[in-house]
Amino acid sequence: MTDETAARSAITATVTSPAPTPASAGTGTETETAETAETAAETQVTVVGAGPTGLLLAGDLAAAGVRVTVVERRAPARSNLTRAFGVHARTLELLDARGLADELVSRGTPITGLSLFRRLSLDLSRLRSRFPYLLIAPQYEVERLLERRARAAGAAFRYGTELRGLHQDAGSVTADLRGEHGAETALRSRYLVGADGMRSAARRSLGLPFPGVSAIRSILLADVRLTEEPESLLAVNGTGRAFAFIAPFGDGWYRVMGWRRDRSQPEDRPVELDEVREIAREALGTDYGMRDARWLSRFHSDERQVPEYRRGRVFLAGDAAHVHSPAGGQGMNTGLQDAANLSWKLAAVLRGDAPDPEALLDTYQSERHPVGALVVRSSGAIVRLAMAHTPLQRLTRVLATSFLNAVRPAADKAVGMISGTGISYGAPRGSHRLTGRRAPDLALREGRLYELLRAGGFVLVAPDGSDAAPPAAPGPVTRAHWRDPHRKALLIRPDGYIAWARE
């Protein structure tokens, strides 16, 4: 298989309508008939993990009429403390396509500029999005909205239940589960998605490696109040010996992250607020009068990525597939975007709308694995710039930040990558130049594009009187028209990427 073929967009793998593959052909993963598998399966999809990634996936599948069960090791009670707290523009667009963005925005704090290393200012207000900012909103708020949606759509939940192992046969995958009182059960489904974090039981059950490195040890996290308000809503700086990051939750509390080169400690060693203050003064020049810490924690940051996002009927998403430095705040966002990519493909296959189910499901790997690798590299580059301490490393930081400050297109591209709005998927040779690109929120006579995407299907946008006839889409299609004069015809996937275009 060539690189070009491996990187093709999901829609080009399906809308060309290849002849259906007989169930007995190919890899042998479909030797059972769909009817037999449906009868045997207790649920169509098992999602392991009720974090943001698993919840978005479960909600999408349930909304598409798929029977889905979420298995979560934790009890249903949710703490108001969390590591993830930034929601980028592309993620807000995906939440908008689910009718959730406006409520989340009303509970968060938008930040239109990022200040890095006291030299570099990145202007998020230049993003061509309905959400030209980074929204400071804690992970528990994202989870609350996503779980509410998933439950309303009919997803089933099993909290206090641990995945102990799994095995596959020709038409299903069985999850071996243990409940909170030790009772062991088995849950059979057509597909299983491991969205169960860095220590994923699903990944371990598959025997897949998780190669990479522990990039930084003994990073401190603290939620505090400040006596003095920072000059910038979000500030990051590093001195070589230390780096620190401060961002507001919007309710009077601030998240602080800090690290000092000569203060590596075991993760189970308690954190004192004075330790956080000292690092902030070293990196930022002041501790802003930190006080009243409600949470103090210590962790290490890994950079890892699993080589296969799919193994037969099992998929990995979010931190189960990739982990990286918290720099750039891309972790939760990348996982949510994994889920949005996979959900419509699973739904299409389970509805019987995909002419070549295996080809469609394989595009999850070819589209999302390169994105995960990009995030690992880019977030790692940011934290290494923050940690720069040799003369050559510090010169590199000065040159990089000076270049981005001086060359606006380069800065805009960097912001696009961090925010997710600049991410595109590959397309076959000969495709229209827009194929595989993110679709902005187009103004249409029938409403905004991302409002129309709430139906969960494709959207065909065409001029009045157009005879545009795109290849058949593997799912329902909503037809819409440009509000202003336009010649292009676009077929847009359920995850907001352009599947086909014609002038």
Salt bridges, closest charged atoms under 4 A:
GLU4 OE1 - ARG429 NE 3.37
GLU30 OE2 - ARG313 NH2 2.88
GLU32 OE2 - ARG188 NH2 3.28
GLU38 OE1 - ARG67 NH2 3.67
GLU38 OE2 - ARG190 NH1 2.83
ASP60 OD2 - ARG98 NH2 2.72
ASP60 OD1 - ARG149 NH2 2.86
GLU72 OE2 - ARG74 NE 2.97
GLU93 OE1 - ARG90 NH1 2.70
GLU93 OE2 - ARG438 NH2 2.78
ASP96 OD2 - ARG130 NH1 3.37
ASP96 OD2 - ARG448 NH1 2.77
ASP96 OD1 - ARG454 NH2 2.80
ASP102 OD1 - ARG130 NH2 3.19
GLU103 OE2 - ARG107 NE 3.97
GLU103 OE2 - ARG144 NH2 3.52
GLU103 OE1 - ARG148 NH2 2.77
GLU141 OE2 - ARG107 NH1 3.88
GLU141 OE1 - ARG144 NE 3.09
GLU143 OE1 - ARG78 NE 2.80
GLU147 OE1 - ARG78 NH2 3.13
GLU147 OE2 - ARG151 NE 2.91
GLU162 OE2 - ARG164 NH1 3.59
GLU162 OE1 - ARG178 NH2 3.52
ASP169 OD2 - ARG188 NH2 2.98
ASP176 OD2 - HIS167 ND1 3.79
ASP223 OD1 - ARG255 NE 2.58
ASP223 OD2 - ARG294 NE 3.52
ASP262 OD2 - ARG241 NH1 3.62
ASP262 OD1 - ARG260 NE 2.86
GLU267 OE2 - HIS300 ND1 2.06
ASP274 OD1 - ARG277 NH1 2.50
GLU275 OE2 - ARG298 NH1 3.15
GLU278 OE2 - ARG260 NH1 2.98
GLU278 OE2 - ARG263 NH2 2.95
GLU282 OE1 - ARG241 NH2 3.15
ASP287 OD2 - ARG281 NH1 2.73
ASP292 OD2 - ARG291 NH1 2.69
ASP302 OD1 - HIS300 NE2 3.10
ASP302 OD2 - ARG304 NE 2.92
GLU303 OE2 - ARG384 NH1 2.70
GLU308 OE2 - ARG311 NH2 2.94
ASP338 OD2 - HIS322 NE2 2.66
ASP338 OD1 - ARG368 NE 2.75
ASP353 OD2 - ARG351 NE 2.66
GLU358 OE1 - ARG310 NH2 2.75
ASP362 OD1 - ARG310 NH1 2.74
GLU367 OE1 - LYS345 NZ 2.89
GLU367 OE2 - ARG493 NH1 2.95
ASP412 OD2 - ARG126 NH2 2.59
ASP441 OD2 - ARG448 NH1 2.49
GLU446 OE2 - HIS481 ND1 2.80
GLU451 OE2 - ARG448 NH2 3.69
ASP464 OD2 - ARG445 NH1 2.88
ASP467 OD1 - ARG502 NH2 3.01
ASP495 OD2 - ARG493 NH2 2.77
GLU503 OE2 - HIS432 NE2 2.89
GLU503 OE1 - LYS488 NZ 3.92
